[in-house]
Each structure stands twice: as structure tokens, then as C-alpha cells.
Amino acid sequence: MSIVKVIEVMANSPESWEDATRKAVKQAGKTIKNIRSVYVKEQTAVVRNEEITEYRVNVKLSFQIN
């Protein structure tokens, strides 16, 4: 039997929501091992002068605990 833990992480990117999601996984992976999945819970963006300047995601990361 394996135990899976879920944490919530926020990340941002000037490029896209996909890039923000990749950054969340990469940064969390520096201290958390065995990440198994990412669930994008929420996507938002910052708008300035009618242009999107920042993409933001709130994700849930699942990882296995040994």
C-alpha cells in the first residue's frame, strides 16, 4: 500500500498558464520527491493596459510518501 499526500502550490509566469504549471512542478520538485500528478485548480491572469502581463495558477501536487 502506498500513501499519497497532496499539497497546494501557487506559481506564475509571464508566458502562459502551462509555463506557470511547469514552474510549480519544477520548484516543488527541488524539495519534494516522487511527484505523481498535478491538478490545475485555478487559472488567473494580471491585465495591464488591456494586455495580459502575468499568468497565475493554483495547483494541487500529489506525491508518494515512502
PQR file of N, CA, C, O and H, with PARSE charges and radii, in Angstrom:
ATOM      1  N   MET A   1       0.844  -1.178   0.000 -0.4000 1.5000
ATOM      2  CA  MET A   1       0.000   0.000   0.000 -0.0000 2.0000
ATOM      3  C   MET A   1       0.887   1.238   0.000  0.5500 1.7000
ATOM      4  O   MET A   1       1.879   1.295   0.727 -0.5500 1.4000
ATOM      5  N   SER A   2       0.537   2.217  -0.804 -0.4000 1.5000
ATOM      6  CA  SER A   2       1.288   3.466  -0.812 -0.0000 2.0000
ATOM      7  C   SER A   2       0.429   4.598  -0.265  0.5500 1.7000
ATOM      8  O   SER A   2      -0.798   4.573  -0.349 -0.5500 1.4000
ATOM      9  H   SER A   2      -0.269   2.171  -1.394  0.4000 1.0000
ATOM     10  N   ILE A   3       1.101   5.574   0.289 -0.4000 1.5000
ATOM     11  CA  ILE A   3       0.427   6.751   0.829 -0.0000 2.0000
ATOM     12  C   ILE A   3       0.755   7.929  -0.080  0.5500 1.7000
ATOM     13  O   ILE A   3       1.913   8.154  -0.429 -0.5500 1.4000
ATOM     14  H   ILE A   3       2.098   5.594   0.357  0.4000 1.0000
ATOM     15  N   VAL A   4      -0.272   8.671  -0.456 -0.4000 1.5000
ATOM     16  CA  VAL A   4      -0.103   9.823  -1.326 -0.0000 2.0000
ATOM     17  C   VAL A   4      -0.533  11.074  -0.562  0.5500 1.7000
ATOM     18  O   VAL A   4      -1.590  11.100   0.069 -0.5500 1.4000
ATOM     19  H   VAL A   4      -1.213   8.488  -0.173  0.4000 1.0000
ATOM     20  N   LYS A   5       0.296  12.099  -0.630 -0.4000 1.5000
ATOM     21  CA  LYS A   5      -0.002  13.367   0.021 -0.0000 2.0000
ATOM     22  C   LYS A   5      -0.273  14.411  -1.067  0.5500 1.7000
ATOM     23  O   LYS A   5       0.305  14.351  -2.152 -0.5500 1.4000
ATOM     24  H   LYS A   5       1.155  12.077  -1.143  0.4000 1.0000
ATOM     25  N   VAL A   6      -1.153  15.362  -0.767 -0.4000 1.5000
ATOM     26  CA  VAL A   6      -1.495  16.422  -1.718 -0.0000 2.0000
ATOM     27  C   VAL A   6      -1.204  17.769  -1.070  0.5500 1.7000
ATOM     28  O   VAL A   6      -1.601  18.025   0.067 -0.5500 1.4000
ATOM     29  H   VAL A   6      -1.623  15.411   0.114  0.4000 1.0000
ATOM     30  N   ILE A   7      -0.502  18.630  -1.811 -0.4000 1.5000
ATOM     31  CA  ILE A   7      -0.255  19.989  -1.341 -0.0000 2.0000
ATOM     32  C   ILE A   7      -0.744  20.967  -2.410  0.5500 1.7000
ATOM     33  O   ILE A   7      -0.868  20.616  -3.583 -0.5500 1.4000
ATOM     34  H   ILE A   7      -0.178  18.422  -2.734  0.4000 1.0000
ATOM     35  N   GLU A   8      -1.014  22.177  -1.988 -0.4000 1.5000
ATOM     36  CA  GLU A   8      -1.461  23.209  -2.916 -0.0000 2.0000
ATOM     37  C   GLU A   8      -0.331  24.214  -3.106  0.5500 1.7000
ATOM     38  O   GLU A   8       0.293  24.655  -2.140 -0.5500 1.4000
ATOM     39  H   GLU A   8      -0.913  22.463  -1.035  0.4000 1.0000
ATOM     40  N   VAL A   9      -0.075  24.570  -4.364 -0.4000 1.5000
ATOM     41  CA  VAL A   9       1.035  25.457  -4.706 -0.0000 2.0000
ATOM     42  C   VAL A   9       0.534  26.523  -5.685  0.5500 1.7000
ATOM     43  O   VAL A   9      -0.308  26.247  -6.540 -0.5500 1.4000
ATOM     44  H   VAL A   9      -0.582  24.212  -5.148  0.4000 1.0000
ATOM     45  N   MET A  10       1.054  27.726  -5.551 -0.4000 1.5000
ATOM     46  CA  MET A  10       0.749  28.800  -6.489 -0.0000 2.0000
ATOM     47  C   MET A  10       2.017  29.148  -7.260  0.5500 1.7000
ATOM     48  O   MET A  10       3.112  29.143  -6.697 -0.5500 1.4000
ATOM     49  H   MET A  10       1.738  27.951  -4.857  0.4000 1.0000
ATOM     50  N   ALA A  11       1.866  29.454  -8.558 -0.4000 1.5000
ATOM     51  CA  ALA A  11       3.010  29.835  -9.386 -0.0000 2.0000
ATOM     52  C   ALA A  11       2.554  30.828 -10.446  0.5500 1.7000
ATOM     53  O   ALA A  11       1.363  30.964 -10.725 -0.5500 1.4000
ATOM     54  H   ALA A  11       0.977  29.458  -9.015  0.4000 1.0000
ATOM     55  N   ASN A  12       3.534  31.520 -11.030 -0.4000 1.5000
ATOM     56  CA  ASN A  12       3.208  32.495 -12.069 -0.0000 2.0000
ATOM     57  C   ASN A  12       4.242  32.449 -13.189  0.5500 1.7000
ATOM     58  O   ASN A  12       5.337  31.906 -13.041 -0.5500 1.4000
ATOM     59  H   ASN A  12       4.501  31.409 -10.803  0.4000 1.0000
ATOM     60  N   SER A  13       3.846  33.047 -14.325 -0.4000 1.5000
ATOM     61  CA  SER A  13       4.720  33.106 -15.487 -0.0000 2.0000
ATOM     62  C   SER A  13       4.289  34.268 -16.377  0.5500 1.7000
ATOM     63  O   SER A  13       3.096  34.555 -16.478 -0.5500 1.4000
ATOM     64  H   SER A  13       2.957  33.488 -14.446  0.4000 1.0000
ATOM     65  N   PRO A  14       5.235  34.936 -17.019 -0.5600 1.5000
ATOM     66  CA  PRO A  14       4.858  35.965 -17.987  0.2800 2.0000
ATOM     67  C   PRO A  14       4.459  35.371 -19.349  0.5500 1.7000
ATOM     68  O   PRO A  14       3.977  36.093 -20.221 -0.5500 1.4000
ATOM     69  N   GLU A  15       4.657  34.065 -19.528 -0.4000 1.5000
ATOM     70  CA  GLU A  15       4.438  33.427 -20.830 -0.0000 2.0000
ATOM     71  C   GLU A  15       3.076  32.757 -20.999  0.5500 1.7000
ATOM     72  O   GLU A  15       2.359  33.052 -21.955 -0.5500 1.4000
ATOM     73  H   GLU A  15       5.048  33.478 -18.819  0.4000 1.0000
ATOM     74  N   SER A  16       2.701  31.836 -20.061 -0.4000 1.5000
ATOM     75  CA  SER A  16       1.463  31.071 -20.224 -0.0000 2.0000
ATOM     76  C   SER A  16       1.101  30.342 -18.931  0.5500 1.7000
ATOM     77  O   SER A  16       1.904  30.247 -18.003 -0.5500 1.4000
ATOM     78  H   SER A  16       3.284  31.596 -19.284  0.4000 1.0000
ATOM     79  N   TRP A  17      -0.150  29.822 -18.897 -0.4000 1.5000
ATOM     80  CA  TRP A  17      -0.563  29.015 -17.750 -0.0000 2.0000
ATOM     81  C   TRP A  17       0.207  27.696 -17.732  0.5500 1.7000
ATOM     82  O   TRP A  17       0.530  27.177 -16.663 -0.5500 1.4000
ATOM     83  H   TRP A  17      -0.802  29.900 -19.651  0.4000 1.0000
ATOM     84  N   GLU A  18       0.495  27.161 -18.901 -0.4000 1.5000
ATOM     85  CA  GLU A  18       1.262  25.917 -18.971 -0.0000 2.0000
ATOM     86  C   GLU A  18       2.664  26.106 -18.392  0.5500 1.7000
ATOM     87  O   GLU A  18       3.168  25.247 -17.668 -0.5500 1.4000
ATOM     88  H   GLU A  18       0.233  27.582 -19.769  0.4000 1.0000
ATOM     89  N   ASP A  19       3.287  27.239 -18.718 -0.4000 1.5000
ATOM     90  CA  ASP A  19       4.621  27.527 -18.189 -0.0000 2.0000
ATOM     91  C   ASP A  19       4.568  27.710 -16.672  0.5500 1.7000
ATOM     92  O   ASP A  19       5.458  27.251 -15.957 -0.5500 1.4000
ATOM     93  H   ASP A  19       2.878  27.937 -19.306  0.4000 1.0000
ATOM     94  N   ALA A  20       3.533  28.374 -16.187 -0.4000 1.5000
ATOM     95  CA  ALA A  20       3.382  28.545 -14.741 -0.0000 2.0000
ATOM     96  C   ALA A  20       3.222  27.187 -14.053  0.5500 1.7000
ATOM     97  O   ALA A  20       3.764  26.972 -12.969 -0.5500 1.4000
ATOM     98  H   ALA A  20       2.809  28.747 -16.768  0.4000 1.0000
ATOM     99  N   THR A  21       2.484  26.282 -14.676 -0.4000 1.5000
ATOM    100  CA  THR A  21       2.307  24.933 -14.119 -0.0000 2.0000
ATOM    101  C   THR A  21       3.632  24.187 -14.089  0.5500 1.7000
ATOM    102  O   THR A  21       3.960  23.543 -13.093 -0.5500 1.4000
ATOM    103  H   THR A  21       2.043  26.457 -15.556  0.4000 1.0000
ATOM    104  N   ARG A  22       4.398  24.269 -15.179 -0.4000 1.5000
ATOM    105  CA  ARG A  22       5.718  23.614 -15.216 -0.0000 2.0000
ATOM    106  C   ARG A  22       6.628  24.170 -14.121  0.5500 1.7000
ATOM    107  O   ARG A  22       7.352  23.421 -13.465 -0.5500 1.4000
ATOM    108  H   ARG A  22       4.131  24.792 -15.989  0.4000 1.0000
ATOM    109  N   LYS A  23       6.583  25.483 -13.933 -0.4000 1.5000
ATOM    110  CA  LYS A  23       7.410  26.104 -12.894 -0.0000 2.0000
ATOM    111  C   LYS A  23       7.009  25.626 -11.497  0.5500 1.7000
ATOM    112  O   LYS A  23       7.871  25.414 -10.643 -0.5500 1.4000
ATOM    113  H   LYS A  23       5.995  26.091 -14.466  0.4000 1.0000
ATOM    114  N   ALA A  24       5.720  25.457 -11.265 -0.4000 1.5000
ATOM    115  CA  ALA A  24       5.252  24.964  -9.964 -0.0000 2.0000
ATOM    116  C   ALA A  24       5.805  23.570  -9.688  0.5500 1.7000
ATOM    117  O   ALA A  24       6.289  23.292  -8.591 -0.5500 1.4000
ATOM    118  H   ALA A  24       5.020  25.629 -11.958  0.4000 1.0000
ATOM    119  N   VAL A  25       5.730  22.699 -10.685 -0.4000 1.5000
ATOM    120  CA  VAL A  25       6.227  21.322 -10.517 -0.0000 2.0000
ATOM    121  C   VAL A  25       7.739  21.323 -10.338  0.5500 1.7000
ATOM    122  O   VAL A  25       8.260  20.619  -9.473 -0.5500 1.4000
ATOM    123  H   VAL A  25       5.336  22.925 -11.577  0.4000 1.0000
ATOM    124  N   LYS A  26       8.443  22.099 -11.139 -0.4000 1.5000
ATOM    125  CA  LYS A  26       9.909  22.124 -11.065 -0.0000 2.0000
ATOM    126  C   LYS A  26      10.391  22.660  -9.719  0.5500 1.7000
ATOM    127  O   LYS A  26      11.294  22.087  -9.110 -0.5500 1.4000
ATOM    128  H   LYS A  26       8.020  22.672 -11.841  0.4000 1.0000
ATOM    129  N   GLN A  27       9.796  23.747  -9.258 -0.4000 1.5000
ATOM    130  CA  GLN A  27      10.211  24.334  -7.984 -0.0000 2.0000
ATOM    131  C   GLN A  27       9.892  23.396  -6.817  0.5500 1.7000
ATOM    132  O   GLN A  27      10.721  23.209  -5.926 -0.5500 1.4000
ATOM    133  H   GLN A  27       9.062  24.212  -9.753  0.4000 1.0000
ATOM    134  N   ALA A  28       8.701  22.812  -6.823 -0.4000 1.5000
ATOM    135  CA  ALA A  28       8.324  21.881  -5.750 -0.0000 2.0000
ATOM    136  C   ALA A  28       9.220  20.644  -5.768  0.5500 1.7000
ATOM    137  O   ALA A  28       9.536  20.083  -4.719 -0.5500 1.4000
ATOM    138  H   ALA A  28       8.028  22.964  -7.547  0.4000 1.0000
ATOM    139  N   GLY A  29       9.625  20.223  -6.967 -0.4000 1.5000
ATOM    140  CA  GLY A  29      10.472  19.048  -7.109 -0.0000 2.0000
ATOM    141  C   GLY A  29      11.855  19.199  -6.492  0.5500 1.7000
ATOM    142  O   GLY A  29      12.560  18.208  -6.301 -0.5500 1.4000
ATOM    143  H   GLY A  29       9.368  20.679  -7.819  0.4000 1.0000
ATOM    144  N   LYS A  30      12.245  20.422  -6.179 -0.4000 1.5000
ATOM    145  CA  LYS A  30      13.538  20.632  -5.523 -0.0000 2.0000
ATOM    146  C   LYS A  30      13.551  20.108  -4.097  0.5500 1.7000
ATOM    147  O   LYS A  30      14.604  19.733  -3.580 -0.5500 1.4000
ATOM    148  H   LYS A  30      11.672  21.227  -6.334  0.4000 1.0000
ATOM    149  N   THR A  31      12.385  20.080  -3.460 -0.4000 1.5000
ATOM    150  CA  THR A  31      12.313  19.608  -2.073 -0.0000 2.0000
ATOM    151  C   THR A  31      11.369  18.424  -1.883  0.5500 1.7000
ATOM    152  O   THR A  31      11.428  17.741  -0.860 -0.5500 1.4000
ATOM    153  H   THR A  31      11.530  20.384  -3.880  0.4000 1.0000
ATOM    154  N   ILE A  32      10.505  18.179  -2.856 -0.4000 1.5000
ATOM    155  CA  ILE A  32       9.549  17.069  -2.758 -0.0000 2.0000
ATOM    156  C   ILE A  32       9.894  16.036  -3.816  0.5500 1.7000
ATOM    157  O   ILE A  32      10.031  16.361  -4.995 -0.5500 1.4000
ATOM    158  H   ILE A  32      10.457  18.734  -3.686  0.4000 1.0000
ATOM    159  N   LYS A  33      10.030  14.822  -3.398 -0.4000 1.5000
ATOM    160  CA  LYS A  33      10.342  13.735  -4.328 -0.0000 2.0000
ATOM    161  C   LYS A  33       9.076  12.926  -4.631  0.5500 1.7000
ATOM    162  O   LYS A  33       8.093  12.997  -3.894 -0.5500 1.4000
ATOM    163  H   LYS A  33       9.919  14.558  -2.439  0.4000 1.0000
ATOM    164  N   ASN A  34       9.114  12.177  -5.697 -0.4000 1.5000
ATOM    165  CA  ASN A  34       8.030  11.274  -6.095 -0.0000 2.0000
ATOM    166  C   ASN A  34       6.729  11.987  -6.434  0.5500 1.7000
ATOM    167  O   ASN A  34       5.650  11.482  -6.124 -0.5500 1.4000
ATOM    168  H   ASN A  34       9.913  12.119  -6.296  0.4000 1.0000
ATOM    169  N   ILE A  35       6.816  13.167  -7.073 -0.4000 1.5000
ATOM    170  CA  ILE A  35       5.602  13.842  -7.528 -0.0000 2.0000
ATOM    171  C   ILE A  35       4.956  12.968  -8.600  0.5500 1.7000
ATOM    172  O   ILE A  35       5.608  12.570  -9.565 -0.5500 1.4000
ATOM    173  H   ILE A  35       7.693  13.577  -7.325  0.4000 1.0000
ATOM    174  N   ARG A  36       3.674  12.674  -8.421 -0.4000 1.5000
ATOM    175  CA  ARG A  36       2.972  11.761  -9.324 -0.0000 2.0000
ATOM    176  C   ARG A  36       1.987  12.466 -10.254  0.5500 1.7000
ATOM    177  O   ARG A  36       1.755  12.006 -11.372 -0.5500 1.4000
ATOM    178  H   ARG A  36       3.144  12.997  -7.637  0.4000 1.0000
ATOM    179  N   SER A  37       1.404  13.586  -9.798 -0.4000 1.5000
ATOM    180  CA  SER A  37       0.438  14.263 -10.663 -0.0000 2.0000
ATOM    181  C   SER A  37       0.282  15.719 -10.252  0.5500 1.7000
ATOM    182  O   SER A  37       0.624  16.121  -9.141 -0.5500 1.4000
ATOM    183  H   SER A  37       1.593  13.959  -8.890  0.4000 1.0000
ATOM    184  N   VAL A  38      -0.247  16.490 -11.190 -0.4000 1.5000
ATOM    185  CA  VAL A  38      -0.553  17.895 -10.930 -0.0000 2.0000
ATOM    186  C   VAL A  38      -1.979  18.147 -11.429  0.5500 1.7000
ATOM    187  O   VAL A  38      -2.348  17.748 -12.533 -0.5500 1.4000
ATOM    188  H   VAL A  38      -0.526  16.163 -12.094  0.4000 1.0000
ATOM    189  N   TYR A  39      -2.761  18.813 -10.595 -0.4000 1.5000
ATOM    190  CA  TYR A  39      -4.135  19.170 -10.928 -0.0000 2.0000
ATOM    191  C   TYR A  39      -4.232  20.690 -10.898  0.5500 1.7000
ATOM    192  O   TYR A  39      -3.983  21.310  -9.865 -0.5500 1.4000
ATOM    193  H   TYR A  39      -2.461  19.137  -9.697  0.4000 1.0000
ATOM    194  N   VAL A  40      -4.590  21.283 -12.018 -0.4000 1.5000
ATOM    195  CA  VAL A  40      -4.720  22.737 -12.079 -0.0000 2.0000
ATOM    196  C   VAL A  40      -6.097  23.097 -11.524  0.5500 1.7000
ATOM    197  O   VAL A  40      -7.131  22.840 -12.142 -0.5500 1.4000
ATOM    198  H   VAL A  40      -4.792  20.779 -12.858  0.4000 1.0000
ATOM    199  N   LYS A  41      -6.070  23.692 -10.353 -0.4000 1.5000
ATOM    200  CA  LYS A  41      -7.307  24.025  -9.653 -0.0000 2.0000
ATOM    201  C   LYS A  41      -7.891  25.346 -10.144  0.5500 1.7000
ATOM    202  O   LYS A  41      -9.106  25.483 -10.282 -0.5500 1.4000
ATOM    203  H   LYS A  41      -5.231  23.900  -9.851  0.4000 1.0000
ATOM    204  N   GLU A  42      -7.014  26.321 -10.408 -0.4000 1.5000
ATOM    205  CA  GLU A  42      -7.482  27.650 -10.780 -0.0000 2.0000
ATOM    206  C   GLU A  42      -6.457  28.341 -11.678  0.5500 1.7000
ATOM    207  O   GLU A  42      -5.250  28.182 -11.495 -0.5500 1.4000
ATOM    208  H   GLU A  42      -6.027  26.210 -10.297  0.4000 1.0000
ATOM    209  N   GLN A  43      -6.948  29.102 -12.639 -0.4000 1.5000
ATOM    210  CA  GLN A  43      -6.094  29.896 -13.519 -0.0000 2.0000
ATOM    211  C   GLN A  43      -6.587  31.344 -13.473  0.5500 1.7000
ATOM    212  O   GLN A  43      -7.783  31.607 -13.602 -0.5500 1.4000
ATOM    213  H   GLN A  43      -7.929  29.231 -12.788  0.4000 1.0000
ATOM    214  N   THR A  44      -5.664  32.266 -13.291 -0.4000 1.5000
ATOM    215  CA  THR A  44      -5.989  33.688 -13.324 -0.0000 2.0000
ATOM    216  C   THR A  44      -4.890  34.414 -14.091  0.5500 1.7000
ATOM    217  O   THR A  44      -3.847  33.840 -14.405 -0.5500 1.4000
ATOM    218  H   THR A  44      -4.693  32.053 -13.187  0.4000 1.0000
ATOM    219  N   ALA A  45      -5.141  35.674 -14.382 -0.4000 1.5000
ATOM    220  CA  ALA A  45      -4.144  36.467 -15.100 -0.0000 2.0000
ATOM    221  C   ALA A  45      -4.204  37.912 -14.625  0.5500 1.7000
ATOM    222  O   ALA A  45      -5.242  38.394 -14.173 -0.5500 1.4000
ATOM    223  H   ALA A  45      -5.988  36.141 -14.127  0.4000 1.0000
ATOM    224  N   VAL A  46      -3.069  38.588 -14.739 -0.4000 1.5000
ATOM    225  CA  VAL A  46      -2.976  40.009 -14.433 -0.0000 2.0000
ATOM    226  C   VAL A  46      -3.033  40.759 -15.760  0.5500 1.7000
ATOM    227  O   VAL A  46      -2.327  40.415 -16.709 -0.5500 1.4000
ATOM    228  H   VAL A  46      -2.226  38.196 -15.107  0.4000 1.0000
ATOM    229  N   VAL A  47      -3.878  41.783 -15.819 -0.4000 1.5000
ATOM    230  CA  VAL A  47      -4.030  42.563 -17.043 -0.0000 2.0000
ATOM    231  C   VAL A  47      -3.616  44.006 -16.774  0.5500 1.7000
ATOM    232  O   VAL A  47      -4.054  44.624 -15.804 -0.5500 1.4000
ATOM    233  H   VAL A  47      -4.451  42.063 -15.049  0.4000 1.0000
ATOM    234  N   ARG A  48      -2.767  44.528 -17.649 -0.4000 1.5000
ATOM    235  CA  ARG A  48      -2.349  45.932 -17.594 -0.0000 2.0000
ATOM    236  C   ARG A  48      -2.419  46.491 -19.010  0.5500 1.7000
ATOM    237  O   ARG A  48      -1.885  45.894 -19.944 -0.5500 1.4000
ATOM    238  H   ARG A  48      -2.411  44.026 -18.437  0.4000 1.0000
ATOM    239  N   ASN A  49      -3.073  47.628 -19.166 -0.4000 1.5000
ATOM    240  CA  ASN A  49      -3.226  48.272 -20.484 -0.0000 2.0000
ATOM    241  C   ASN A  49      -3.818  47.306 -21.520  0.5500 1.7000
ATOM    242  O   ASN A  49      -3.343  47.221 -22.653 -0.5500 1.4000
ATOM    243  H   ASN A  49      -3.507  48.113 -18.407  0.4000 1.0000
ATOM    244  N   GLU A  50      -4.853  46.590 -21.110 -0.4000 1.5000
ATOM    245  CA  GLU A  50      -5.566  45.637 -21.974 -0.0000 2.0000
ATOM    246  C   GLU A  50      -4.691  44.491 -22.482  0.5500 1.7000
ATOM    247  O   GLU A  50      -5.028  43.856 -23.481 -0.5500 1.4000
ATOM    248  H   GLU A  50      -5.239  46.659 -20.190  0.4000 1.0000
ATOM    249  N   GLU A  51      -3.583  44.221 -21.813 -0.4000 1.5000
ATOM    250  CA  GLU A  51      -2.692  43.112 -22.169 -0.0000 2.0000
ATOM    251  C   GLU A  51      -2.462  42.227 -20.951  0.5500 1.7000
ATOM    252  O   GLU A  51      -2.335  42.723 -19.831 -0.5500 1.4000
ATOM    253  H   GLU A  51      -3.309  44.737 -21.001  0.4000 1.0000
ATOM    254  N   ILE A  52      -2.408  40.924 -21.170 -0.4000 1.5000
ATOM    255  CA  ILE A  52      -2.070  40.007 -20.075 -0.0000 2.0000
ATOM    256  C   ILE A  52      -0.571  40.106 -19.820  0.5500 1.7000
ATOM    257  O   ILE A  52       0.242  39.906 -20.722 -0.5500 1.4000
ATOM    258  H   ILE A  52      -2.510  40.521 -22.079  0.4000 1.0000
ATOM    259  N   THR A  53      -0.220  40.416 -18.580 -0.4000 1.5000
ATOM    260  CA  THR A  53       1.194  40.572 -18.233 -0.0000 2.0000
ATOM    261  C   THR A  53       1.713  39.425 -17.372  0.5500 1.7000
ATOM    262  O   THR A  53       2.923  39.234 -17.255 -0.5500 1.4000
ATOM    263  H   THR A  53      -0.880  40.579 -17.846  0.4000 1.0000
ATOM    264  N   GLU A  54       0.802  38.662 -16.770 -0.4000 1.5000
ATOM    265  CA  GLU A  54       1.234  37.561 -15.906 -0.0000 2.0000
ATOM    266  C   GLU A  54       0.128  36.514 -15.828  0.5500 1.7000
ATOM    267  O   GLU A  54      -1.043  36.836 -15.628 -0.5500 1.4000
ATOM    268  H   GLU A  54      -0.182  38.817 -16.865  0.4000 1.0000
ATOM    269  N   TYR A  55       0.525  35.261 -15.988 -0.4000 1.5000
ATOM    270  CA  TYR A  55      -0.392  34.127 -15.864 -0.0000 2.0000
ATOM    271  C   TYR A  55      -0.145  33.483 -14.507  0.5500 1.7000
ATOM    272  O   TYR A  55       1.000  33.280 -14.104 -0.5500 1.4000
ATOM    273  H   TYR A  55       1.477  34.999 -16.151  0.4000 1.0000
ATOM    274  N   ARG A  56      -1.234  33.162 -13.806 -0.4000 1.5000
ATOM    275  CA  ARG A  56      -1.102  32.562 -12.476 -0.0000 2.0000
ATOM    276  C   ARG A  56      -1.912  31.276 -12.390  0.5500 1.7000
ATOM    277  O   ARG A  56      -3.011  31.175 -12.937 -0.5500 1.4000
ATOM    278  H   ARG A  56      -2.164  33.327 -14.134  0.4000 1.0000
ATOM    279  N   VAL A  57      -1.346  30.297 -11.692 -0.4000 1.5000
ATOM    280  CA  VAL A  57      -2.056  29.035 -11.468 -0.0000 2.0000
ATOM    281  C   VAL A  57      -2.007  28.669  -9.995  0.5500 1.7000
ATOM    282  O   VAL A  57      -1.054  28.975  -9.279 -0.5500 1.4000
ATOM    283  H   VAL A  57      -0.454  30.380 -11.248  0.4000 1.0000
ATOM    284  N   ASN A  58      -3.053  28.014  -9.578 -0.4000 1.5000
ATOM    285  CA  ASN A  58      -3.121  27.414  -8.259 -0.0000 2.0000
ATOM    286  C   ASN A  58      -3.279  25.919  -8.535  0.5500 1.7000
ATOM    287  O   ASN A  58      -4.297  25.493  -9.081 -0.5500 1.4000
ATOM    288  H   ASN A  58      -3.828  27.765 -10.159  0.4000 1.0000
ATOM    289  N   VAL A  59      -2.280  25.123  -8.160 -0.4000 1.5000
ATOM    290  CA  VAL A  59      -2.289  23.699  -8.500 -0.0000 2.0000
ATOM    291  C   VAL A  59      -2.213  22.833  -7.252  0.5500 1.7000
ATOM    292  O   VAL A  59      -1.751  23.267  -6.197 -0.5500 1.4000
ATOM    293  H   VAL A  59      -1.453  25.469  -7.716  0.4000 1.0000
ATOM    294  N   LYS A  60      -2.677  21.601  -7.399 -0.4000 1.5000
ATOM    295  CA  LYS A  60      -2.526  20.600  -6.352 -0.0000 2.0000
ATOM    296  C   LYS A  60      -1.533  19.564  -6.861  0.5500 1.7000
ATOM    297  O   LYS A  60      -1.713  18.993  -7.937 -0.5500 1.4000
ATOM    298  H   LYS A  60      -3.053  21.248  -8.257  0.4000 1.0000
ATOM    299  N   LEU A  61      -0.503  19.333  -6.094 -0.4000 1.5000
ATOM    300  CA  LEU A  61       0.513  18.346  -6.443 -0.0000 2.0000
ATOM    301  C   LEU A  61       0.346  17.117  -5.554  0.5500 1.7000
ATOM    302  O   LEU A  61       0.223  17.232  -4.334 -0.5500 1.4000
ATOM    303  H   LEU A  61      -0.357  19.797  -5.221  0.4000 1.0000
ATOM    304  N   SER A  62       0.343  15.954  -6.172 -0.4000 1.5000
ATOM    305  CA  SER A  62       0.252  14.690  -5.440 -0.0000 2.0000
ATOM    306  C   SER A  62       1.601  14.005  -5.482  0.5500 1.7000
ATOM    307  O   SER A  62       2.229  13.918  -6.538 -0.5500 1.4000
ATOM    308  H   SER A  62       0.443  15.860  -7.162  0.4000 1.0000
ATOM    309  N   PHE A  63       2.049  13.518  -4.333 -0.4000 1.5000
ATOM    310  CA  PHE A  63       3.322  12.811  -4.300 -0.0000 2.0000
ATOM    311  C   PHE A  63       3.244  11.650  -3.316  0.5500 1.7000
ATOM    312  O   PHE A  63       2.526  11.684  -2.317 -0.5500 1.4000
ATOM    313  H   PHE A  63       1.539  13.588  -3.476  0.4000 1.0000
ATOM    314  N   GLN A  64       4.010  10.633  -3.645 -0.4000 1.5000
ATOM    315  CA  GLN A  64       4.007   9.403  -2.859 -0.0000 2.0000
ATOM    316  C   GLN A  64       4.977   9.538  -1.679  0.5500 1.7000
ATOM    317  O   GLN A  64       6.100  10.022  -1.821 -0.5500 1.4000
ATOM    318  H   GLN A  64       4.593  10.605  -4.456  0.4000 1.0000
ATOM    319  N   ILE A  65       4.507   9.098  -0.526 -0.4000 1.5000
ATOM    320  CA  ILE A  65       5.343   9.065   0.674 -0.0000 2.0000
ATOM    321  C   ILE A  65       5.762   7.625   0.909  0.5500 1.7000
ATOM    322  O   ILE A  65       4.923   6.724   0.919 -0.5500 1.4000
ATOM    323  H   ILE A  65       3.595   8.705  -0.411  0.4000 1.0000
ATOM    324  N   ASN A  66       7.054   7.404   1.097 -0.4000 1.5000
ATOM    325  CA  ASN A  66       7.548   6.035   1.318 -0.0000 2.0000
ATOM    326  C   ASN A  66       7.399   5.621   2.751  0.5500 1.7000
ATOM    327  O   ASN A  66       7.764   4.502   3.112 -0.5500 1.4000
ATOM    328  H   ASN A  66       7.735   8.135   1.089  0.4000 1.0000
TER
END
